[in-house]
Structure formats: C-alpha cells, structure tokens
Amino acid sequence: MNTQIQWTKPVCQLDSEGIYIGQTEAELDVYAKDGSYLVPGGCIEAEAPSEIPAGKAAKWNGEGWDFIDDHRGQTAYDTATGEAVIIEKAGALSDGLTLELRPSECHKWNAKKKQWQPDPDKQAAKKATLQAAAWERIKTRRSEAVQSGVYVASVQKWFHSDAPSRQQYIFLRTLPALPDNLQWKTIDGSFVQMTKPLLDELSMTLLTAEQADFANAERHRTAMLQADKPEEYDFSGGWSAAPDIQTA
C-alpha cells in the first residue's frame, strides 16, 4: 500500500514573549529518518489555540495555551502623572497604569478604589490661579474705563482722561491763574475755552468717574471670587460710559 507523503505540516508561530501570532508551515526534513519536520524558528508543533476571546491573547506555557489580557495598541495612563502611554506588550497592566483617562489635572489616583478622584488641594490652587487671572482682566477693563474719557455736561464735550492728560489738568490747577482764552482740545477734535470753573468741573467729573470705576471693579471682584468658574465670569457691566467717537 502506498502512503501519501505529507510534505508540510501546520505549526504555531510565537513572538518573543510566547504569544501566539498565527500559523505557518514546517517542511518535511527529507534527510531525517524519523519523519520529523524542519520547524521554523519561533514556532512550535502544537494545535492552534481555540477561538481567542476579545481582549485576550494566547500564550504558550510549555504544555498548552493560557489566555491573558491583551491591551496592545491601547492607550493607558500613568497614575502618578496622567501621562498617556501606548501599551506594546500583552498581559495585565503594569502597576501604576490605568486605562481610565484622568478627568483633569486636579484629579489624583486612589489606589484602593482604583479610580481617579478630585484632589481638593489642586482644585483650590487651580481656582486661585484662575481667580488671579480674572482679577487682572477686571483691572485691565477698569484702566480702560478710567482712561477712555469723561463727559463734561456744561460744555457737552468729552475730555481726555488718560494719564498724560491728567498730568496736564494737575499742572493747570497749580497755576495762580489760567492764561487768557486758553483753548483746550476735546476728544472729538473741537476746542473749548478752558476756564477755572470748567477745570473744576472737569476735575470733579474725573474723580467721580474714577471712583465709580474702582468701586465697580471691586464689586466684580467680589462676585468673581464667589463664582464656580471665575474664568467665565462676565464683568462687562457697570463701567463709566465711553465716547462713541474716535479720539482726535
């Protein structure tokens, strides 16, 4: 009776960690008298593993297959820093790694509960930083309001209120008397005669508006400090009116 020669046979290919990759073929060793095969490196003569469950990998233990966790290609996170790490090897996650994304930089890892939890100290520090930044924005807006100009009712004109203009007003008040027919340029580019009564009215208007803007800034600061999200606090209201004209 003729026996059909099996020139090849399936073998299992493993990676360097013993993880099943797939099947390949070993060729019959024609010089061997025992009918053995030339098994490629990294391969074993064994039955292929049964259906591998999702999220698992088959690992050869020397006698059979073990199914182990397989997170290869997934993103894990360092529980100390929250830094993302790409998993490259099959097996259980290393200590100090989790598949759960850290919700924010103000969370820390609870090793007992194996979950991220809010860190009150970090939350407080972050909020303080956001509050400080919001206060700086409020102060910037206050400065804009203070220097945007003031309206003097008696002459129905807007006057400059920036720092150089204020210095000029202060200088005028040091003079024993104002020069005759002193023409003063207003914001709209027109001129008015500066007199002692007008200078007094302008000075008082400047002071009143400035005090109002500083008080408004403090009101916004108090409200901002009570807000859950200081970075979103709206401080647009309550400032002194500004001229709807370009400075000339």
C-alpha positions in Angstrom: 0.0 0.0 0.0 1.3 3.4 -0.9 1.5 6.0 1.9 1.0 9.6 0.8 3.8 11.8 2.0 2.9 14.9 4.0 5.5 17.3 2.8 4.4 20.1 5.2 2.5 20.4 8.4 1.0 23.4 10.2 2.9 24.8 13.2 2.2 27.7 15.5 4.3 30.9 15.3 5.0 32.7 18.6 6.5 36.1 19.3 9.5 36.6 21.7 7.1 36.6 24.7 5.5 33.3 23.7 2.3 35.0 22.4 0.5 33.2 19.5 0.9 35.1 16.2 -0.6 32.7 13.8 0.1 29.5 11.8 2.7 28.8 9.3 4.1 25.6 7.8 7.1 23.4 8.6 8.6 21.4 5.8 9.4 17.7 6.0 13.1 17.0 6.7 13.9 14.7 3.8 17.2 13.7 5.4 15.6 12.7 8.7 14.7 9.0 9.1 12.2 9.7 11.8 9.8 11.7 9.6 10.4 14.9 11.5 9.9 18.4 10.1 12.0 21.5 9.9 10.2 23.8 12.3 10.9 27.5 11.6 12.5 29.5 14.4 9.9 30.9 16.9 7.4 28.2 16.1 6.1 25.2 18.0 4.4 21.9 17.0 1.1 22.3 18.7 -2.6 22.6 17.9 -3.6 26.2 17.3 -5.5 27.7 20.2 -9.2 27.7 20.2 -11.1 30.9 19.5 -9.3 33.6 21.3 -11.8 35.8 23.4 -11.9 39.5 22.6 -9.3 41.4 24.7 -7.2 38.3 25.2 -4.1 36.8 23.7 -3.0 33.2 23.7 0.3 32.5 25.4 2.1 29.1 25.3 3.1 27.8 28.7 5.1 24.9 27.5 2.2 22.4 27.7 -0.8 24.4 26.5 -2.3 27.8 25.9 -3.1 30.4 28.5 -5.4 33.3 27.7 -4.1 36.5 29.1 -5.2 40.2 28.9 -4.2 41.9 25.7 -4.3 45.7 25.7 -1.7 46.1 22.9 -2.3 49.3 20.9 -4.5 50.8 23.6 -3.7 53.9 25.5 -3.1 53.6 29.2 -2.4 56.4 31.7 0.3 56.8 34.3 -1.5 57.0 37.7 1.2 59.4 39.1 1.2 61.9 36.2 -1.8 61.1 34.0 0.6 60.9 31.0 -0.6 58.7 28.1 1.3 55.5 27.3 0.7 53.2 24.4 0.6 49.5 25.5 3.1 47.4 23.5 3.0 44.0 25.3 0.2 41.6 26.1 -0.5 40.8 29.8 -2.0 42.5 32.8 -1.4 46.3 33.1 1.7 47.2 34.9 1.4 48.7 38.4 1.0 52.5 38.0 -1.1 52.3 34.8 -4.8 52.5 34.2 -7.0 52.5 31.1 -9.1 55.3 32.6 -8.4 58.8 31.4 -7.6 61.3 34.1 -10.6 63.7 34.1 -8.4 66.7 34.8 -5.1 67.8 36.2 -6.9 68.3 39.5 -7.6 64.6 40.0 -5.4 62.0 41.7 -5.4 58.3 41.6 -7.0 56.4 44.5 -5.0 53.1 44.6 -7.5 51.4 46.9 -10.6 52.2 44.8 -8.6 52.1 41.6 -10.1 55.2 40.2 -9.4 58.9 39.7 -10.8 61.2 42.4 -10.8 65.0 42.8 -7.8 66.5 44.6 -9.1 69.4 46.8 -5.7 71.0 47.1 -5.0 71.0 43.4 -8.6 72.2 42.7 -8.1 75.1 45.2 -4.7 76.0 43.7 -6.1 76.0 40.1 -9.1 78.1 41.1 -6.9 80.6 42.9 -4.8 80.9 39.7 -8.0 81.4 37.6 -9.2 84.0 40.0 -6.0 85.9 39.9 -6.1 85.9 36.1 -9.7 87.1 36.1 -8.9 89.9 38.5 -6.1 91.0 36.2 -8.6 91.2 33.4 -11.0 93.2 35.5 -8.2 95.6 36.4 -7.4 96.0 32.7 -11.0 96.8 32.0 -11.0 99.3 34.9 -8.0 101.0 33.4 -9.7 101.2 30.0 -12.8 102.8 31.6 -10.8 105.3 33.6 -8.8 106.4 30.6 -11.5 106.3 27.9 -12.6 109.9 28.5 -15.2 111.8 30.7 -18.2 113.9 29.6 -18.5 117.4 31.0 -22.1 118.4 30.9 -21.7 122.2 31.0 -19.9 122.3 27.6 -21.4 119.0 26.3 -18.0 117.7 25.4 -15.9 114.6 26.1 -12.4 115.3 27.6 -9.4 113.0 27.5 -8.8 111.1 30.8 -5.6 109.2 30.0 -2.5 109.6 32.3 -0.8 112.4 30.2 -4.0 114.4 30.1 -4.5 114.1 33.9 -1.0 115.4 34.4 -1.9 118.4 32.3 -5.0 119.1 34.4 -3.0 118.8 37.6 -0.4 121.3 36.2 -3.2 123.7 35.3 -4.5 123.6 38.8 -1.1 124.7 40.1 -1.2 127.9 38.2 -2.2 131.0 40.0 -4.4 131.9 37.1 -5.1 130.3 33.7 -3.9 132.1 30.6 -6.5 134.2 28.9 -8.5 132.5 26.2 -6.8 129.1 26.8 -8.2 126.8 24.1 -8.4 123.1 25.0 -8.8 120.3 22.6 -11.6 117.8 23.3 -11.9 114.2 22.2 -13.9 115.0 19.1 -11.2 117.3 17.9 -13.0 120.6 18.7 -11.7 123.2 21.1 -13.3 124.9 24.1 -12.1 127.7 26.2 -10.6 126.3 29.5 -11.7 128.4 32.5 -11.3 127.9 36.2 -14.9 126.8 36.6 -14.6 124.4 33.7 -11.4 123.0 35.1 -13.1 122.5 38.5 -16.0 120.7 36.9 -13.7 118.5 34.8 -11.6 117.6 37.8 -14.6 116.6 39.9 -16.1 114.7 37.0 -12.8 112.8 36.6 -12.7 112.0 40.3 -16.3 110.9 40.4 -16.0 108.6 37.3 -12.7 107.1 38.6 -14.1 106.3 42.0 -17.2 104.7 40.3 -15.0 102.6 38.1 -12.8 101.4 41.0 -16.0 100.6 43.1 -17.4 98.7 40.1 -14.1 96.7 39.8 -14.3 95.7 43.4 -18.0 94.7 43.0 -17.0 92.5 40.1 -14.0 91.1 42.1 -16.3 90.1 44.9 -18.8 88.4 42.6 -16.0 86.7 40.6 -14.5 85.2 43.8 -17.8 83.6 44.5 -18.3 82.2 41.0 -17.7 78.4 40.4 -15.9 79.2 37.2 -14.0 82.5 37.6 -12.6 82.3 34.1 -16.1 82.6 32.7 -17.3 85.5 34.9 -18.9 88.3 33.0 -17.5 91.7 34.2 -18.7 93.8 31.3 -21.4 95.8 33.1 -21.3 98.9 35.3 -18.4 100.8 33.8 -18.3 104.5 33.0 -19.6 105.4 29.6 -17.1 106.0 26.9 -17.4 108.4 23.9 -18.8 106.9 20.7 -16.2 108.8 18.7 -12.6 108.4 17.8 -10.0 110.3 19.8 -8.7 113.2 17.8 
